[in-house]
Amino acid sequence: MYKFDGKDGSKGDRDRLVPASAEMMVELGRYRRERGLPPLPSPHEDTPLVLPLGKSMKPLTRAALHTIVKGIFAGAAEKLRLRGDDYAARAAQLERASAHWMRDSAGSHMADGNVDLRLIRDNLGHASLTTTSLYQHADDDQRHRETEEKHRIDW
């Protein structure tokens, strides 16, 4: 697990452990090598997980990260718009996207993948399962199928 320090102004302003998959660690290693760092952080290293685009090793502020992510989405939206009118709706979606949207999407995908809500709560740093339950989006057909499957009268 990679420890994220919540004292940097993240939501809730508390420390928590967030699991990092093997796939994420490979990508983190690539990113770190590009920045002239070893692929894996040392146990007590204080290098921020996400670094500014220049040569600085200081942590990004939340506002700076937001601006970078919005810029990436805006650039992708512009490329979609160049493909023609068929892509206008997708481009508009990308223009509304943000780092918070990615976080919410991750929570929704975990919920849709039947990850235990307690684990999603802990990954996202929620204090309450009530907040985490907002990521569940069962449709009526799914509710009917699962009720039919799992709620049986066994006589």
C-alpha positions in Angstrom: 0.0 0.0 0.0 1.1 3.5 -0.7 0.4 6.0 2.2 -1.2 9.2 1.2 -0.7 12.0 3.7 -4.1 13.8 4.1 -2.4 16.8 5.8 -1.8 18.3 2.3 -5.3 19.7 2.3 -7.0 16.7 0.9 -10.7 16.1 1.8 -11.0 15.3 5.5 -7.4 16.5 6.2 -6.5 13.1 7.8 -3.9 10.4 7.0 -5.1 7.2 5.4 -3.7 4.2 3.6 -4.9 3.8 0.0 -4.3 0.5 -1.8 -2.2 0.8 -5.0 -2.6 -2.0 -7.5 0.4 -3.6 -9.2 -0.8 -1.9 -12.4 -0.7 1.5 -10.7 2.7 0.9 -9.3 4.1 0.1 -12.8 2.6 3.4 -14.0 4.0 5.2 -10.9 7.4 3.7 -11.7 7.3 5.1 -15.2 6.3 8.5 -14.0 9.0 8.6 -11.4 11.7 7.5 -13.8 10.7 10.3 -16.2 11.2 12.7 -13.3 14.7 11.2 -12.5 13.5 9.3 -9.5 13.8 5.6 -8.7 10.7 3.6 -9.8 9.5 3.0 -6.2 9.5 5.5 -3.3 11.7 4.6 -0.3 9.9 3.9 3.0 10.4 7.4 4.4 10.6 9.4 1.2 8.7 12.7 1.3 8.5 13.3 -2.5 4.9 14.1 -3.4 3.0 11.5 -5.5 2.2 14.1 -8.2 4.8 16.7 -9.0 4.5 20.0 -10.8 5.2 20.0 -14.6 8.5 21.9 -14.2 11.6 20.7 -12.3 10.3 21.5 -8.9 9.9 18.7 -6.4 7.4 20.7 -4.2 3.9 19.3 -3.8 1.2 20.6 -6.1 -1.6 22.5 -4.5 -5.2 21.2 -5.0 -5.9 24.2 -7.2 -2.8 23.6 -9.4 -3.7 19.9 -9.9 -7.3 20.9 -10.7 -6.0 23.3 -13.4 -3.7 20.7 -14.9 -6.4 18.0 -15.0 -9.0 20.4 -16.5 -6.4 21.4 -19.1 -5.8 17.8 -20.1 -9.6 17.2 -20.4 -10.0 20.5 -22.4 -7.3 19.4 -24.8 -8.9 16.0 -25.3 -12.3 17.7 -25.8 -10.8 19.9 -28.5 -9.3 16.9 -30.4 -12.8 15.3 -30.3 -14.5 18.4 -31.6 -12.0 18.3 -34.6 -13.4 14.9 -35.5 -16.8 16.5 -36.3 -20.3 17.0 -34.9 -20.8 13.3 -34.0 -18.3 13.9 -31.1 -19.7 17.1 -29.8 -21.6 15.5 -26.9 -18.5 13.5 -25.8 -16.4 16.6 -26.0 -18.9 18.5 -23.8 -18.7 15.7 -21.2 -14.9 15.9 -21.2 -15.0 19.7 -20.7 -17.1 19.2 -17.6 -14.7 16.5 -16.2 -12.4 17.2 -13.3 -10.2 15.4 -10.8 -13.2 15.2 -8.5 -15.2 13.6 -11.3 -12.5 11.0 -11.8 -12.6 10.3 -8.0 -16.4 10.0 -8.2 -16.2 7.7 -11.3 -13.7 5.5 -9.4 -16.2 5.2 -6.5 -19.0 4.4 -8.9 -17.0 1.8 -10.9 -16.0 0.1 -7.6 -19.6 0.0 -6.5 -20.8 -1.3 -9.9 -18.1 -4.0 -9.6 -19.6 -5.1 -6.3 -16.7 -3.9 -4.2 -17.7 -4.0 -0.6 -19.0 -0.5 0.4 -16.8 -0.5 3.5 -13.7 -0.8 1.3 -14.9 1.9 -1.0 -15.6 4.1 2.0 -12.0 3.6 3.2 -10.5 4.1 -0.2 -12.3 7.4 -0.7 -11.8 8.5 2.9 -15.5 8.9 3.7 -16.4 9.0 7.4 -19.8 7.5 6.7 -21.2 4.6 4.7 -24.2 6.9 4.0 -21.9 9.1 1.8 -20.4 6.1 0.1 -23.8 4.5 -0.7 -24.5 7.4 -3.0 -22.1 5.7 -5.5 -24.5 2.8 -5.9 -26.6 3.2 -9.0 -28.7 0.0 -9.3 -31.2 0.2 -12.1 -34.7 -1.3 -11.8 -33.9 -4.3 -14.0 -30.9 -5.2 -11.9 -32.9 -4.8 -8.7 -35.5 -7.2 -10.1 -33.0 -9.8 -11.3 -31.1 -9.8 -8.0 -34.2 -9.9 -5.9 -35.6 -12.7 -8.0 -32.2 -14.6 -7.7 -31.4 -14.0 -4.1 -34.6 -13.5 -2.2 -36.3 -16.9 -2.5 -39.2 -18.4 -0.5 -37.8 -21.9 0.2 -40.8 -24.1 1.0 
